Amino acid sequence: MPKPNEVNPSNYEVKNILFDNGEFSIVIGTWEKTEKNVLAMRWNGDNEDKGYPKTFGHPVWFIIHDELKQPIIASLMNNDSQLVSKLLER
């Protein structure tokens, strides 16, 4: 089971892990070396499975559409009071 900081395809750079319960992760990062922060998520899998999504057996991130970024972050903020400081680190 890859951890969120171990999923580093060349086209997405993780900046902050917003949610990780071991099975599912949501992160914020940059897509294709742009300055724009985008939200991404994935199921992490288990010891034998590299989760979903994956490309050619390598774990990758699923990019969330910008219109959904705010509601997802707002929902996470209700559950994690330290999330605002994580988002402002960059």
Phi and psi in degrees as GROMACS dihedral restraints (atoms count N, CA, C in turn):
[ dihedral_restraints ]
;  ai    aj    ak    al  type     phi  dphi    fc
    3     4     5     6     1   -73.0    20    10
    4     5     6     7     1   141.2    20    10
    6     7     8     9     1   -82.8    20    10
    7     8     9    10     1   157.2    20    10
    9    10    11    12     1   -55.8    20    10
   10    11    12    13     1   -37.1    20    10
   12    13    14    15     1   -75.3    20    10
   13    14    15    16     1    -6.4    20    10
   15    16    17    18     1   -97.0    20    10
   16    17    18    19     1    -4.6    20    10
   18    19    20    21     1   -99.3    20    10
   19    20    21    22     1    96.3    20    10
   21    22    23    24     1  -132.7    20    10
   22    23    24    25     1    70.4    20    10
   24    25    26    27     1   -65.5    20    10
   25    26    27    28     1   158.2    20    10
   27    28    29    30     1   -64.8    20    10
   28    29    30    31     1   -19.9    20    10
   30    31    32    33     1   -98.2    20    10
   31    32    33    34     1     1.3    20    10
   33    34    35    36     1  -141.2    20    10
   34    35    36    37     1   127.2    20    10
   36    37    38    39     1  -113.7    20    10
   37    38    39    40     1   119.8    20    10
   39    40    41    42     1   -73.2    20    10
   40    41    42    43     1   127.5    20    10
   42    43    44    45     1   -99.2    20    10
   43    44    45    46     1   -45.4    20    10
   45    46    47    48     1  -146.2    20    10
   46    47    48    49     1   140.3    20    10
   48    49    50    51     1   -89.9    20    10
   49    50    51    52     1   115.7    20    10
   51    52    53    54     1   -90.4    20    10
   52    53    54    55     1   -30.9    20    10
   54    55    56    57     1  -151.2    20    10
   55    56    57    58     1   134.6    20    10
   57    58    59    60     1  -157.4    20    10
   58    59    60    61     1   110.0    20    10
   60    61    62    63     1  -107.0    20    10
   61    62    63    64     1    16.5    20    10
   63    64    65    66     1    92.1    20    10
   64    65    66    67     1   -36.8    20    10
   66    67    68    69     1   -98.2    20    10
   67    68    69    70     1   -30.4    20    10
   69    70    71    72     1  -140.9    20    10
   70    71    72    73     1   141.3    20    10
   72    73    74    75     1  -134.8    20    10
   73    74    75    76     1   146.8    20    10
   75    76    77    78     1  -128.4    20    10
   76    77    78    79     1   130.2    20    10
   78    79    80    81     1  -131.7    20    10
   79    80    81    82     1   164.6    20    10
   81    82    83    84     1  -120.8    20    10
   82    83    84    85     1   139.4    20    10
   84    85    86    87     1  -166.1    20    10
   85    86    87    88     1  -167.3    20    10
   87    88    89    90     1  -114.1    20    10
   88    89    90    91     1   138.2    20    10
   90    91    92    93     1   -97.7    20    10
   91    92    93    94     1   127.6    20    10
   93    94    95    96     1    48.6    20    10
   94    95    96    97     1    45.5    20    10
   96    97    98    99     1    59.2    20    10
   97    98    99   100     1    28.2    20    10
   99   100   101   102     1   -87.4    20    10
  100   101   102   103     1   170.2    20    10
  102   103   104   105     1   -87.7    20    10
  103   104   105   106     1    -9.5    20    10
  105   106   107   108     1   -76.8    20    10
  106   107   108   109     1   126.2    20    10
  108   109   110   111     1   -77.8    20    10
  109   110   111   112     1   133.1    20    10
  111   112   113   114     1  -127.6    20    10
  112   113   114   115     1   150.3    20    10
  114   115   116   117     1   -90.3    20    10
  115   116   117   118     1   142.6    20    10
  117   118   119   120     1  -143.3    20    10
  118   119   120   121     1   158.2    20    10
  120   121   122   123     1  -147.7    20    10
  121   122   123   124     1   167.5    20    10
  123   124   125   126     1  -168.0    20    10
  124   125   126   127     1   154.5    20    10
  126   127   128   129     1   -85.7    20    10
  127   128   129   130     1   134.3    20    10
  129   130   131   132     1   -83.9    20    10
  130   131   132   133     1   -14.9    20    10
  132   133   134   135     1    81.7    20    10
  133   134   135   136     1  -160.4    20    10
  135   136   137   138     1  -132.3    20    10
  136   137   138   139     1  -163.2    20    10
  138   139   140   141     1   -60.6    20    10
  139   140   141   142     1   -31.6    20    10
  141   142   143   144     1   -99.2    20    10
  142   143   144   145     1   -24.2    20    10
  144   145   146   147     1  -107.3    20    10
  145   146   147   148     1   136.9    20    10
  147   148   149   150     1   -86.7    20    10
  148   149   150   151     1    14.7    20    10
  150   151   152   153     1    81.2    20    10
  151   152   153   154     1  -164.5    20    10
  153   154   155   156     1  -145.9    20    10
  154   155   156   157     1   136.9    20    10
  156   157   158   159     1   -81.7    20    10
  157   158   159   160     1   164.4    20    10
  159   160   161   162     1  -148.6    20    10
  160   161   162   163     1   151.6    20    10
  162   163   164   165     1  -124.7    20    10
  163   164   165   166     1   122.6    20    10
  165   166   167   168     1    51.3    20    10
  166   167   168   169     1    39.0    20    10
  168   169   170   171     1    84.1    20    10
  169   170   171   172     1    -1.7    20    10
  171   172   173   174     1  -104.3    20    10
  172   173   174   175     1   133.3    20    10
  174   175   176   177     1   -67.8    20    10
  175   176   177   178     1   139.7    20    10
  177   178   179   180     1  -136.7    20    10
  178   179   180   181     1   175.1    20    10
  180   181   182   183     1  -103.2    20    10
  181   182   183   184     1   148.5    20    10
  183   184   185   186     1  -100.3    20    10
  184   185   186   187     1   117.6    20    10
  186   187   188   189     1   -78.2    20    10
  187   188   189   190     1   132.4    20    10
  189   190   191   192     1   -89.3    20    10
  190   191   192   193     1   137.0    20    10
  192   193   194   195     1   -60.6    20    10
  193   194   195   196     1   143.1    20    10
  195   196   197   198     1   -54.8    20    10
  196   197   198   199     1   -34.8    20    10
  198   199   200   201     1   -65.0    20    10
  199   200   201   202     1   -20.4    20    10
  201   202   203   204     1   -97.8    20    10
  202   203   204   205     1    -9.3    20    10
  204   205   206   207     1   -60.6    20    10
  205   206   207   208     1   -49.9    20    10
  207   208   209   210     1   -62.8    20    10
  208   209   210   211     1   -47.7    20    10
  210   211   212   213     1   -63.6    20    10
  211   212   213   214     1   -35.4    20    10
  213   214   215   216     1   -68.4    20    10
  214   215   216   217     1   -45.1    20    10
  216   217   218   219     1   -64.4    20    10
  217   218   219   220     1   -41.2    20    10
  219   220   221   222     1   -60.5    20    10
  220   221   222   223     1   -41.7    20    10
  222   223   224   225     1   -63.3    20    10
  223   224   225   226     1   -42.6    20    10
  225   226   227   228     1   -65.2    20    10
  226   227   228   229     1   -36.7    20    10
  228   229   230   231     1   -64.3    20    10
  229   230   231   232     1   -31.7    20    10
  231   232   233   234     1   -64.4    20    10
  232   233   234   235     1   -25.1    20    10
  234   235   236   237     1  -102.3    20    10
  235   236   237   238     1   -11.0    20    10
  237   238   239   240     1  -144.1    20    10
  238   239   240   241     1   103.0    20    10
  240   241   242   243     1   -69.1    20    10
  241   242   243   244     1   -16.1    20    10
  243   244   245   246     1   -89.8    20    10
  244   245   246   247     1    -1.4    20    10
  246   247   248   249     1   -62.8    20    10
  247   248   249   250     1   -38.5    20    10
  249   250   251   252     1   -59.5    20    10
  250   251   252   253     1   -43.9    20    10
  252   253   254   255     1   -66.2    20    10
  253   254   255   256     1   -34.6    20    10
  255   256   257   258     1   -62.7    20    10
  256   257   258   259     1   -41.8    20    10
  258   259   260   261     1   -69.6    20    10
  259   260   261   262     1   -29.3    20    10
  261   262   263   264     1   -88.1    20    10
  262   263   264   265     1    -3.2    20    10
  264   265   266   267     1   -61.2    20    10
  265   266   267   268     1   -31.9    20    10
